[in-house]
Amino acid sequence: MAAAQNGQVLILLPPSETKTRPAADGADPLDLEALGLPQLTAARGTVLRAAQRTAVATDGATKLGVPASSPELLDRMAQIESEPTAGALSVYSGVLFDQLREDLSPVEDRRVLVQSALFGLVDAGTDRIPAYRLSAGSTLSRLGKAGSWWAPRLKPLVHDLRSEQAASDSPLVIDCRSGSYRSMMAMRSGEGVRVLEVSPVQERAGVRKVISHDAKRYRGLVTGALLEAERTPTTADEVVDVVRSVFSTHLQVELDGDRLVVVDRVG
């Protein structure tokens, strides 16, 4: 694993269920050997083959969660290694990723890793991936639930990532993942690393309510703010300052222990 750059903050994102298929013209097919975090290459190959077996099975649509209206997704998963690829932030779409500028990409001192049921982790700054259909809850041929299969294989990676962040001038992890993907690879504060879980709430007349259905949008806004900021935060307080400087007036951000609370004041 490549060492973290001095001052490099780590942002963890969930994947999106919806993805934009890259244009086939001039696009390279998937190359597992070219993906970052090479210690995951063998595991990625195992999951890819299991996904292909599942896609051609009679119950493949059910196990992969493919809607009846999109049967072509099964065909694409059966040949996923031949699908065109593009940068991760242009493939993942949906509520969280819609908050990011189309031309946005991680700068040198900000690293973005996207949790993936197919690849384990995807480095948004370097990896080229296809539009795939697989989630943590998918059931894979011979492997079982994708999230459960990945969990023990990602656990050793947590130690490496934590060590890198602890040695960085910015020993911070901004965790924008959902619960199912956090359970695949749990990461908490300690050993010189501060892990901040982005937690959006709505405040009306002084009463706060946890936002669940639209949480991804707020996490996307936090991600965009950190990627577009002129400076890289090195402490949790600086994270708050950076995000505040970008947010509109009705959105506030504050620290509550290891939670980065996004407050949407309405009414």
C-alpha positions as CSV (number, residue, x, y, z in Angstrom):
1,M,0.0,0.0,0.0
2,A,1.3,3.4,-0.9
3,A,2.1,5.6,2.0
4,A,-0.2,8.5,2.8
5,Q,1.0,11.9,1.8
6,N,1.7,14.3,4.6
7,G,-1.5,16.1,5.5
8,Q,-3.6,13.7,3.5
9,V,-7.1,13.4,5.0
10,L,-9.1,10.2,4.2
11,I,-12.7,10.3,3.2
12,L,-14.7,7.0,3.2
13,L,-17.8,6.9,0.9
14,P,-20.5,4.3,0.3
15,P,-21.1,3.2,-3.3
16,S,-24.3,4.0,-5.1
17,E,-26.8,1.5,-6.3
18,T,-27.2,3.4,-9.5
19,K,-24.1,3.8,-11.8
20,T,-23.4,5.5,-15.1
21,R,-22.1,3.1,-17.7
22,P,-18.9,4.5,-19.3
23,A,-19.0,5.1,-23.0
24,A,-17.6,2.0,-24.8
25,D,-15.6,4.0,-27.4
26,G,-11.9,4.1,-26.4
27,A,-12.6,2.8,-22.9
28,D,-10.3,0.1,-21.4
29,P,-11.9,-3.0,-19.9
30,L,-11.5,-3.8,-16.3
31,D,-8.0,-4.6,-15.1
32,L,-7.9,-5.9,-11.6
33,E,-4.1,-5.8,-11.5
34,A,-4.2,-2.0,-12.1
35,L,-6.5,-1.2,-9.2
36,G,-5.0,0.3,-6.1
37,L,-4.7,-1.6,-2.8
38,P,-3.2,-4.6,-4.5
39,Q,-3.5,-6.7,-1.4
40,L,-7.2,-7.0,-2.4
41,T,-6.5,-8.3,-5.9
42,A,-7.1,-12.0,-5.2
43,A,-10.3,-11.3,-3.2
44,R,-11.6,-9.1,-5.9
45,G,-11.0,-11.9,-8.5
46,T,-12.9,-14.3,-6.2
47,V,-15.9,-12.0,-5.9
48,L,-15.9,-11.1,-9.6
49,R,-16.1,-14.8,-10.6
50,A,-18.8,-15.4,-8.0
51,A,-20.8,-12.5,-9.4
52,Q,-20.5,-13.9,-12.9
53,R,-21.7,-17.3,-11.8
54,T,-24.6,-15.7,-10.0
55,A,-25.6,-13.6,-13.0
56,V,-26.1,-16.6,-15.2
57,A,-28.0,-18.6,-12.6
58,T,-31.8,-18.9,-12.9
59,D,-32.2,-16.9,-9.7
60,G,-29.5,-14.4,-10.5
61,A,-31.8,-11.4,-10.7
62,T,-33.1,-12.0,-7.2
63,K,-29.7,-12.6,-5.7
64,L,-28.1,-9.6,-7.3
65,G,-31.2,-7.4,-6.9
66,V,-31.6,-6.7,-10.6
67,P,-35.1,-5.2,-11.3
68,A,-37.3,-7.0,-13.9
69,S,-37.2,-3.8,-15.9
70,S,-33.4,-4.0,-16.4
71,P,-32.5,-7.5,-17.5
72,E,-29.5,-6.2,-19.4
73,L,-27.8,-5.7,-16.1
74,L,-27.5,-9.5,-15.7
75,D,-25.9,-9.8,-19.1
76,R,-23.4,-7.1,-18.2
77,M,-22.6,-8.7,-14.8
78,A,-22.0,-12.0,-16.6
79,Q,-19.3,-10.3,-18.7
80,I,-18.2,-7.7,-16.2
81,E,-14.5,-8.1,-17.0
82,S,-15.2,-6.9,-20.6
83,E,-17.3,-3.9,-19.6
84,P,-15.9,-0.4,-20.3
85,T,-14.4,1.5,-17.3
86,A,-14.0,5.1,-16.2
87,G,-12.9,7.0,-13.1
88,A,-14.9,6.0,-10.0
89,L,-16.5,9.4,-9.4
90,S,-17.9,9.4,-13.0
91,V,-19.3,5.9,-12.6
92,Y,-21.0,6.2,-9.2
93,S,-24.2,8.3,-9.4
94,G,-27.2,8.8,-7.2
95,V,-28.0,11.2,-4.4
96,L,-24.5,11.5,-2.7
97,F,-22.5,11.7,-5.9
98,D,-24.9,14.2,-7.5
99,Q,-23.7,16.7,-4.9
100,L,-20.2,16.6,-6.4
101,R,-19.1,18.7,-9.4
102,E,-18.9,16.6,-12.5
103,D,-15.2,17.6,-13.0
104,L,-14.3,17.1,-9.3
105,S,-11.5,14.7,-8.5
106,P,-9.5,14.2,-5.3
107,V,-6.4,16.3,-5.0
108,E,-3.1,15.0,-3.7
109,D,-3.7,15.7,-0.1
110,R,-7.3,14.3,0.0
111,R,-7.8,10.6,-0.5
112,V,-11.3,9.2,-1.2
113,L,-12.0,5.5,-0.9
114,V,-15.4,4.1,-1.9
115,Q,-16.6,0.9,-0.2
116,S,-17.6,-1.6,-2.8
117,A,-19.3,-5.0,-2.7
118,L,-17.4,-6.0,-5.8
119,F,-13.9,-4.5,-5.2
120,G,-13.8,-4.1,-1.4
121,L,-12.5,-0.6,-1.7
122,V,-12.1,1.7,-4.7
123,D,-9.6,4.6,-4.8
124,A,-11.6,7.4,-6.4
125,G,-8.4,9.2,-7.4
126,T,-6.8,6.4,-9.4
127,D,-9.1,3.4,-10.1
128,R,-11.1,2.8,-13.3
129,I,-14.1,0.6,-12.8
130,P,-17.1,-0.6,-14.8
131,A,-20.8,0.1,-13.9
132,Y,-21.6,-3.0,-11.8
133,R,-24.7,-4.3,-10.0
134,L,-23.8,-5.7,-6.6
135,S,-24.5,-4.6,-3.1
136,A,-23.5,-5.6,0.4
137,G,-26.8,-7.5,0.7
138,S,-26.4,-9.4,-2.5
139,T,-26.1,-13.2,-2.3
140,L,-23.2,-14.6,-4.3
141,S,-22.7,-18.1,-5.6
142,R,-20.6,-20.2,-3.1
143,L,-19.8,-17.1,-1.1
144,G,-23.0,-16.0,0.6
145,K,-23.8,-12.4,1.4
146,A,-21.2,-10.1,-0.2
147,G,-20.9,-7.8,2.9
148,S,-20.3,-10.7,5.3
149,W,-17.8,-12.3,2.9
150,W,-15.8,-9.1,2.7
151,A,-15.7,-8.2,6.4
152,P,-12.9,-10.5,7.5
153,R,-10.9,-9.7,4.4
154,L,-11.1,-6.0,4.9
155,K,-10.2,-6.1,8.6
156,P,-6.4,-6.3,8.0
157,L,-6.7,-3.3,5.7
158,V,-8.1,-1.2,8.6
159,H,-4.8,-1.6,10.5
160,D,-2.9,-0.4,7.4
161,L,-5.1,2.6,6.8
162,R,-5.1,3.6,10.4
163,S,-1.3,3.4,10.5
164,E,-1.0,5.6,7.4
165,Q,-3.4,8.2,8.8
166,A,-1.6,8.2,12.2
167,A,1.6,9.0,10.4
168,S,0.0,11.7,8.4
169,D,-0.1,15.4,9.3
170,S,-3.8,15.1,8.9
171,P,-4.7,12.0,11.0
172,L,-8.4,12.2,10.1
173,V,-11.0,9.9,8.6
174,I,-14.3,11.4,7.5
175,D,-16.7,8.5,7.4
176,C,-19.7,9.1,5.1
177,R,-20.7,5.5,4.7
178,S,-24.0,3.9,5.6
179,G,-24.4,1.3,8.3
180,S,-24.2,-1.8,6.1
181,Y,-20.9,-0.7,4.6
182,R,-19.5,0.4,8.0
183,S,-20.1,-3.1,9.2
184,M,-18.1,-4.5,6.3
185,M,-15.1,-2.5,7.5
186,A,-15.5,-0.9,10.9
187,M,-13.2,2.1,11.7
188,R,-13.3,4.0,14.9
189,S,-11.2,6.7,16.6
190,G,-8.1,5.7,18.5
191,E,-4.4,5.2,18.2
192,G,-3.7,8.7,17.0
193,V,-6.5,8.7,14.5
194,R,-9.8,10.7,14.7
195,V,-12.7,9.1,12.8
196,L,-15.6,11.5,12.3
197,E,-19.0,9.9,11.3
198,V,-21.1,12.4,9.3
199,S,-24.5,12.5,10.9
200,P,-27.2,14.8,9.4
201,V,-30.1,16.1,11.5
202,Q,-33.0,18.4,10.8
203,E,-33.8,21.1,13.3
204,R,-37.3,22.7,13.5
205,A,-38.2,25.1,16.3
206,G,-35.3,23.9,18.3
207,V,-36.1,20.2,18.0
208,R,-33.7,17.9,16.2
209,K,-34.6,14.8,14.2
210,V,-32.2,12.4,12.7
211,I,-32.3,12.4,8.9
212,S,-32.3,8.9,7.4
213,H,-34.0,9.0,4.0
214,D,-31.9,11.9,2.6
215,A,-28.7,11.3,4.6
216,K,-26.7,10.6,1.5
217,R,-27.3,14.1,0.1
218,Y,-25.8,15.8,3.2
219,R,-22.9,13.4,3.2
220,G,-22.3,14.3,-0.5
221,L,-22.4,18.0,0.5
222,V,-19.7,17.4,3.2
223,T,-17.6,15.5,0.7
224,G,-17.8,18.2,-1.9
225,A,-17.0,20.9,0.6
226,L,-13.8,19.0,1.7
227,L,-12.7,18.3,-1.8
228,E,-13.3,21.8,-3.0
229,A,-11.7,23.5,0.0
230,E,-8.5,25.5,-0.6
231,R,-6.8,24.0,2.5
232,T,-6.8,20.5,4.0
233,P,-8.0,20.2,7.6
234,T,-5.5,18.7,10.0
235,T,-7.8,18.5,13.1
236,A,-11.5,17.9,13.7
237,D,-12.1,21.6,14.6
238,E,-10.5,22.5,11.2
239,V,-12.9,20.1,9.5
240,V,-15.8,22.0,11.0
241,D,-14.3,25.4,9.9
242,V,-13.7,24.2,6.4
243,V,-17.2,22.8,5.9
244,R,-18.8,25.8,7.5
245,S,-17.0,28.1,5.1
246,V,-18.6,26.3,2.1
247,F,-22.1,25.6,3.5
248,S,-25.1,27.8,2.9
249,T,-26.6,29.8,5.8
250,H,-29.3,27.2,6.6
251,L,-26.8,24.4,7.0
252,Q,-24.6,24.3,10.0
253,V,-22.0,21.8,11.2
254,E,-20.7,21.0,14.6
255,L,-18.8,18.3,16.6
256,D,-20.5,16.0,19.0
257,G,-17.8,13.6,20.1
258,D,-16.8,11.6,17.0
259,R,-19.9,12.7,15.1
260,L,-19.7,15.5,12.5
261,V,-23.3,16.7,12.8
262,V,-24.8,18.5,9.8
263,V,-27.7,20.6,11.0
264,D,-30.4,21.6,8.5
265,R,-32.5,24.3,10.1
266,V,-35.9,24.5,8.6
267,G,-39.1,26.4,9.3
